[in-house]
Amino acid sequence: MSEADMELYDLRVTVDSIEGRPVCGLAVGDYFELTNSSQLRLPDGRHFCMYALAAVLPLLPAKQRQLPEADWLERESLVACPDPGERLIMRITRTGRRPLRSADLT
């Protein structure tokens, strides 16, 4: 069995603010975590709106990697839900680095 040959960040996506009408059932502080490259985890008994999730998903693979310092995504961590009436903002936070074997990933 070969050793790890890469590292990815584990991430937490947290509801940072809701400035409009909160219709999806999320509240400030609600979150999900992305670990082990591809595993989404929610706290027991909690949910996450699929539309908010759809807005943030395309950014997560890039945020899992160390990007050049000048890259805008290295500096930016806020993502807006597409519902204009809700004005929900999520924050992507790196929670730790995880060594992985690229041969184990698809």
N, CA and C of each residue as an Amber inpcrd file, in Angstrom:
protein
   318
   0.8490000  -1.1850000   0.0000000   0.0000000   0.0000000   0.0000000
   0.8870000   1.2370000   0.0000000   0.6970000   2.1130000  -0.9800000
   1.5380000   3.3010000  -1.0840000   1.0780000   4.3840000  -0.1180000
   1.9660000   5.3220000   0.1210000   1.6760000   6.4080000   1.0480000
   0.9140000   7.5290000   0.3460000   0.4120000   8.4490000   1.1460000
  -0.2990000   9.6110000   0.6150000   0.6200000  10.3880000  -0.3170000
   0.0530000  10.8470000  -1.4290000   0.8440000  11.6170000  -2.3920000
   0.2260000  12.9850000  -2.6810000  -0.8210000  13.3320000  -1.9020000
  -1.4510000  14.6350000  -2.0760000  -2.1610000  15.0220000  -0.7840000
  -2.5470000  16.2740000  -0.7010000  -3.3290000  16.7450000   0.4370000
  -4.4900000  17.5850000  -0.0650000  -5.6380000  17.4380000   0.6010000
  -6.7920000  18.2760000   0.3420000  -7.2790000  18.8440000   1.6700000
  -7.8800000  20.0120000   1.6010000  -8.4830000  20.5890000   2.7970000
  -9.8490000  19.9670000   3.0500000 -10.1710000  19.7130000   4.3140000
 -11.5460000  19.4740000   4.7230000 -12.1860000  20.8550000   4.8340000
 -13.4820000  20.9300000   4.5570000 -14.1660000  22.2120000   4.5300000
 -15.4210000  22.1870000   5.3970000 -15.7850000  23.3590000   5.8820000
 -17.0750000  23.5580000   6.5280000 -17.7610000  24.7180000   5.8150000
 -19.0150000  24.5140000   5.4340000 -19.8220000  25.5670000   4.8230000
 -20.8900000  25.9390000   5.8480000 -20.8530000  27.2040000   6.2790000
 -21.7150000  27.6840000   7.3530000 -22.5970000  28.8190000   6.8410000
 -23.8600000  28.8220000   7.2520000 -24.7300000  29.9570000   6.9510000
 -24.2080000  31.1430000   7.7610000 -23.7420000  32.1680000   7.0590000
 -23.1170000  33.3350000   7.6810000 -24.1460000  34.4280000   7.9910000
 -25.1020000  34.6100000   7.0910000 -26.1360000  35.6250000   7.3210000
 -27.3610000  35.3270000   6.4630000 -28.4930000  35.8210000   6.9230000
 -29.7460000  35.7770000   6.1680000 -30.3430000  37.1700000   6.2950000
 -30.3470000  37.9090000   5.2080000 -30.8090000  39.2890000   5.2570000
 -32.2320000  39.4610000   4.7410000 -32.8260000  38.3830000   4.2580000
 -34.1800000  38.4410000   3.7260000 -35.1050000  37.5240000   4.4900000
 -36.0720000  36.9980000   3.7910000 -37.0780000  36.1060000   4.3630000
 -36.5430000  34.6850000   4.4130000 -36.3260000  34.1140000   5.6020000
 -35.7620000  32.7570000   5.7000000 -36.8160000  31.6800000   5.4520000
 -36.9480000  31.2560000   4.1950000 -38.0000000  30.3020000   3.8440000
 -37.5230000  28.8580000   3.7440000 -36.2240000  28.6170000   3.6890000
 -35.7330000  27.2480000   3.4750000 -35.5150000  26.4810000   4.7790000
 -35.6960000  27.1300000   5.9070000 -35.5410000  26.4350000   7.1820000
 -34.1390000  26.4740000   7.7440000 -33.2120000  27.1310000   7.0510000
 -31.8580000  27.2730000   7.5850000 -31.7960000  28.4830000   8.5060000
 -30.8130000  28.4730000   9.4070000 -30.5830000  29.5820000  10.3230000
 -29.0900000  29.8980000  10.3230000 -28.7600000  31.0960000  10.7120000
 -27.3560000  31.4730000  10.8330000 -26.6730000  30.4570000  11.7590000
 -25.5250000  29.9610000  11.3220000 -24.7770000  28.9570000  12.0790000
 -24.9810000  27.5360000  11.5890000 -26.0520000  27.2660000  10.8360000
 -26.2260000  25.9270000  10.2630000 -25.0700000  25.6410000   9.3060000
 -24.6840000  24.3800000   9.1980000 -23.5110000  24.0430000   8.3830000
 -23.5680000  22.6090000   7.8920000 -22.6810000  22.3410000   6.9350000
 -22.3340000  20.9690000   6.5700000 -20.8280000  20.9310000   6.3990000
 -20.2580000  19.7320000   6.4420000 -18.8160000  19.5620000   6.2800000
 -18.5260000  18.6560000   5.0940000 -17.4220000  18.9330000   4.4400000
 -16.9100000  18.1090000   3.3470000 -15.5780000  17.5400000   3.8170000
 -15.4920000  16.2130000   3.9280000 -14.2760000  15.5580000   4.4140000
 -13.8810000  14.4290000   3.4760000 -12.6550000  13.9530000   3.6200000
 -12.1750000  12.8070000   2.8440000 -12.4030000  12.9760000   1.3480000
 -12.2170000  14.1690000   0.8460000 -12.3240000  14.4840000  -0.5600000
 -13.7570000  14.6570000  -1.0550000 -14.7120000  13.7990000  -0.6010000
 -16.0350000  13.8140000  -1.2250000 -17.2010000  13.5090000  -0.2910000
 -16.9720000  13.4270000   0.9960000 -18.0400000  13.0170000   1.9080000
 -18.6850000  14.2270000   2.5860000 -19.9860000  14.4270000   2.3230000
 -20.7400000  15.4950000   2.9720000 -21.3120000  14.9750000   4.2900000
 -21.1710000  15.7900000   5.3210000 -21.6820000  15.4190000   6.6380000
 -22.5170000  16.5650000   7.1960000 -23.6950000  16.2040000   7.7140000
 -24.5840000  17.1540000   8.3760000 -24.7080000  16.7650000   9.8440000
 -24.8710000  17.7450000  10.7260000 -25.1500000  17.3790000  12.1200000
 -26.4420000  16.5650000  12.1980000 -26.5030000  15.6470000  13.1460000
 -27.6880000  14.7960000  13.3050000 -28.9520000  15.6390000  13.4140000
 -29.9720000  15.2320000  12.6680000 -31.2650000  15.8810000  12.7330000
 -31.3620000  17.2030000  11.9860000 -30.3200000  17.6060000  11.2900000
 -30.3110000  18.8830000  10.5660000 -30.4310000  18.6350000   9.0700000
 -30.7240000  19.6740000   8.3280000 -30.8070000  19.5930000   6.8740000
 -30.0250000  20.7610000   6.2790000 -29.8760000  20.7520000   4.9680000
 -29.2990000  21.8900000   4.2510000 -30.0700000  22.0290000   2.9560000
 -30.4940000  23.2250000   2.6480000 -31.3150000  23.4930000   1.4670000
 -30.5770000  23.0710000   0.1900000 -31.2390000  22.3370000  -0.6860000
 -30.5750000  21.8530000  -1.8980000 -30.2100000  22.9930000  -2.8490000
 -30.9390000  24.1100000  -2.8170000 -30.6110000  25.2300000  -3.7000000
 -29.3650000  25.9700000  -3.2060000 -29.2420000  26.1300000  -1.9090000
 -28.0230000  26.7090000  -1.3380000 -26.8420000  25.7740000  -1.6000000
 -27.0620000  24.4870000  -1.4160000 -26.0200000  23.4960000  -1.6830000
 -25.5850000  23.5430000  -3.1420000 -26.5330000  23.6580000  -4.0560000
 -26.2080000  23.7120000  -5.4770000 -25.3630000  24.9380000  -5.8230000
 -25.5710000  26.0360000  -5.1090000 -24.8070000  27.2520000  -5.3670000
 -23.3500000  27.1110000  -4.9390000 -23.1090000  26.4010000  -3.8480000
 -21.7540000  26.3160000  -3.2970000 -20.9550000  25.1200000  -3.8350000
 -21.6300000  24.0630000  -4.2700000 -20.9330000  22.8410000  -4.7050000
 -19.8450000  23.0670000  -5.7570000 -20.0760000  23.8680000  -6.8000000
 -19.0270000  24.0070000  -7.8270000 -17.7230000  24.6140000  -7.3160000
 -17.7680000  25.3350000  -6.2080000 -16.5670000  25.9840000  -5.6780000
 -15.7500000  25.0740000  -4.7550000 -16.3710000  24.0460000  -4.2200000
 -15.7140000  23.2390000  -3.1930000 -14.4590000  22.4980000  -3.6730000
 -14.4460000  21.8760000  -4.8560000 -13.2030000  21.2080000  -5.2640000
 -12.0050000  22.1610000  -5.3360000 -12.2360000  23.3970000  -5.7600000
 -11.1320000  24.3590000  -5.8010000 -10.7170000  24.7710000  -4.3960000
 -11.6760000  24.9790000  -3.4950000 -11.3450000  25.3850000  -2.1270000
 -10.6470000  24.2590000  -1.3600000 -10.7760000  23.0210000  -1.8150000
 -10.0890000  21.9100000  -1.1660000  -8.5860000  21.9370000  -1.4440000
  -8.1800000  22.6800000  -2.4510000  -6.7810000  22.7030000  -2.8730000
  -6.1260000  24.0170000  -2.4810000  -4.8200000  23.9560000  -2.2940000
  -4.0540000  25.1830000  -2.0760000  -3.9330000  25.9030000  -3.4060000
  -4.4420000  27.1140000  -3.4650000  -4.4300000  27.8960000  -4.6940000
  -3.3560000  28.9650000  -4.6140000  -2.9290000  29.5080000  -5.7390000
  -1.9640000  30.6060000  -5.6900000  -2.5460000  31.7770000  -4.8820000
  -1.6920000  32.4540000  -4.1660000  -2.1270000  33.5480000  -3.2980000
  -2.9190000  34.6130000  -4.0520000  -2.5860000  34.8560000  -5.3050000
  -3.2660000  35.8840000  -6.0920000  -4.6120000  35.4250000  -6.6520000
  -4.9310000  34.1470000  -6.5600000  -6.1940000  33.6350000  -7.0830000
  -7.3520000  34.1970000  -6.2540000  -8.3860000  34.6870000  -6.9190000
  -9.5050000  35.2920000  -6.1940000 -10.1730000  34.3150000  -5.2460000
 -10.2170000  33.0320000  -5.6070000 -10.8900000  32.0510000  -4.7730000
 -10.0800000  31.7260000  -3.5080000  -8.7940000  31.9780000  -3.5410000
  -7.9760000  31.8020000  -2.3360000  -8.3370000  32.8750000  -1.3020000
  -8.7350000  34.0400000  -1.7770000  -9.0450000  35.1660000  -0.8780000
 -10.5270000  35.2620000  -0.5250000 -11.3850000  34.7320000  -1.3660000
 -12.8310000  34.8790000  -1.1690000 -13.4190000  33.6210000  -0.5490000
 -14.3480000  33.7860000   0.3870000 -14.9420000  32.6140000   1.0290000
 -16.4630000  32.6920000   1.1350000 -17.0820000  33.7590000   0.6410000
 -18.5290000  33.9150000   0.7610000 -19.2370000  33.5170000  -0.5330000
 -20.3850000  32.8570000  -0.3820000 -21.1860000  32.3950000  -1.5140000
 -22.6470000  32.7280000  -1.2140000 -23.3650000  33.2240000  -2.2150000
 -24.7680000  33.5800000  -2.0440000 -25.6750000  32.4700000  -2.5650000
 -26.7360000  32.2080000  -1.8390000 -27.7860000  31.3210000  -2.3180000
 -28.4980000  32.0230000  -3.4760000 -29.0030000  31.2900000  -4.4550000
 -29.6340000  31.9350000  -5.6080000 -31.0100000  32.5400000  -5.3310000
 -31.6030000  32.3060000  -4.1730000 -32.9250000  32.8630000  -3.8670000
 -32.7900000  34.3440000  -3.5100000 -33.2160000  35.2590000  -4.3890000
 -33.0100000  36.6830000  -4.1400000 -33.8220000  37.2120000  -2.9590000
 -34.9400000  36.5800000  -2.6320000 -35.7470000  37.0340000  -1.5140000
 -35.1740000  36.6510000  -0.1640000 -34.3620000  35.6120000  -0.1460000
 -33.8010000  35.1340000   1.1170000 -32.4880000  35.8300000   1.4540000
 -31.6730000  36.0720000   0.4200000 -30.3630000  36.7190000   0.6030000
 -29.5310000  35.9990000   1.6770000 -29.4290000  34.6790000   1.5060000
 -28.6450000  33.8300000   2.4080000 -27.1940000  33.7950000   1.9210000
 -26.2700000  34.0390000   2.8220000 -24.8440000  34.0310000   2.5140000
 -24.1850000  32.9110000   3.3050000 -23.3610000  32.1110000   2.6000000
 -22.6090000  31.0140000   3.2360000 -21.1240000  31.3480000   3.2270000
 -20.4240000  30.8400000   4.2240000 -18.9750000  31.0160000   4.3260000
 -18.3030000  29.6430000   4.2280000 -17.3050000  29.5390000   3.3510000
 -16.5130000  28.3140000   3.2260000 -15.2610000  28.4810000   4.0800000
 -15.0470000  27.5510000   5.0060000 -13.8890000  27.5980000   5.8980000
 -13.0880000  26.3090000   5.7580000 -11.7990000  26.4410000   5.6310000
 -10.9260000  25.2590000   5.6390000 -10.7050000  24.8450000   7.0850000
 -10.9470000  23.5610000   7.3570000 -10.8680000  23.0950000   8.7430000
  -9.6400000  22.2430000   9.0300000  -8.9070000  21.8570000   8.0230000
  -7.7070000  21.0510000   8.2090000  -7.2780000  20.4380000   6.8980000
  -6.0360000  19.9950000   6.8600000  -5.5090000  19.3320000   5.6570000
  -5.5040000  17.8360000   5.8860000  -5.8460000  17.1070000   4.8410000
  -5.9340000  15.6500000   4.9410000  -5.0450000  15.0170000   3.8840000
  -4.0710000  14.1920000   4.2940000  -3.2670000  13.4610000   3.3080000
  -4.1020000  12.3520000   2.6690000  -4.0030000  12.2410000   1.3620000
  -4.7650000  11.2460000   0.6150000  -3.8880000  10.5980000  -0.4370000
  -4.3160000   9.4200000  -0.8700000  -3.6490000   8.7250000  -1.9890000
  -4.4530000   9.0110000  -3.2410000  -3.8630000   9.6000000  -4.2390000
  -4.5950000   9.9170000  -5.4570000  -5.1370000   8.6470000  -6.1370000
  -4.4880000   7.5230000  -5.9590000  -4.9560000   6.2650000  -6.5490000
  -6.2880000   5.8060000  -5.9450000  -6.6200000   6.3080000  -4.7480000
  -7.8770000   5.9260000  -4.0920000  -9.0470000   6.7820000  -4.5370000
  -8.7860000   7.8530000  -5.2800000  -9.8130000   8.7980000  -5.6810000
 -10.2090000   8.5810000  -7.1270000 -11.3980000   9.0340000  -7.4820000
 -11.8340000   8.9340000  -8.8710000 -11.7050000  10.2720000  -9.5540000
